[in-house]
Amino acid sequence: MPAVYLAAMGLLMVDLLIKKPLYTWPGLIIVVIGIPVYFLWRRFGVASAIEEAPDVTRS
């Protein structure tokens, strides 16, 4: 099912680039700039605030 979604969104993106390029390019550029920022944030970002729960099993 994710493949169908990706294909549909790809077709929509191509259609918008053809029909309304002046409105579509700025958004596409913002998304493309965000991709390396996302990976840098994952690599060097602050550790997650969620900690693992302590093991409280009894033997």
C-alpha positions in Angstrom: 0.0 0.0 0.0 2.8 2.5 0.7 4.0 2.0 -2.9 0.6 3.0 -4.2 0.7 6.2 -2.1 4.2 7.1 -3.2 3.3 6.6 -6.9 0.1 8.7 -6.5 2.0 11.5 -4.8 4.8 11.3 -7.4 2.2 11.7 -10.2 0.6 14.6 -8.3 3.9 16.3 -7.9 4.7 16.0 -11.6 1.3 17.3 -12.5 1.7 20.3 -10.2 5.2 21.0 -11.5 3.7 21.1 -15.1 0.5 23.1 -14.4 1.6 25.5 -11.6 5.4 25.6 -11.5 5.6 29.1 -9.9 3.7 27.8 -6.9 5.3 24.4 -6.7 9.0 25.1 -6.9 9.3 27.0 -3.7 7.7 24.2 -1.7 9.8 21.6 -3.4 13.0 23.5 -2.6 12.0 23.7 1.0 11.4 20.0 1.2 14.7 19.2 -0.5 16.6 21.5 1.8 15.0 19.8 4.8 16.2 16.3 3.9 19.9 16.8 4.8 18.8 18.9 7.8 16.8 15.9 9.0 19.8 13.5 8.8 22.1 16.0 10.5 19.5 16.5 13.3 19.3 12.7 13.7 23.1 12.4 13.9 24.0 15.4 16.1 20.7 16.2 17.7 19.9 16.1 21.4 19.1 12.6 22.8 15.5 11.6 23.0 13.6 12.7 26.1 12.0 9.3 26.4 14.1 7.0 28.5 13.7 3.2 28.7 11.8 2.0 31.7 13.9 0.2 34.3 13.6 -3.6 34.4 11.3 -4.3 37.3 10.8 -8.1 36.7 11.1 -10.2 39.8 12.8 -13.5 39.8 
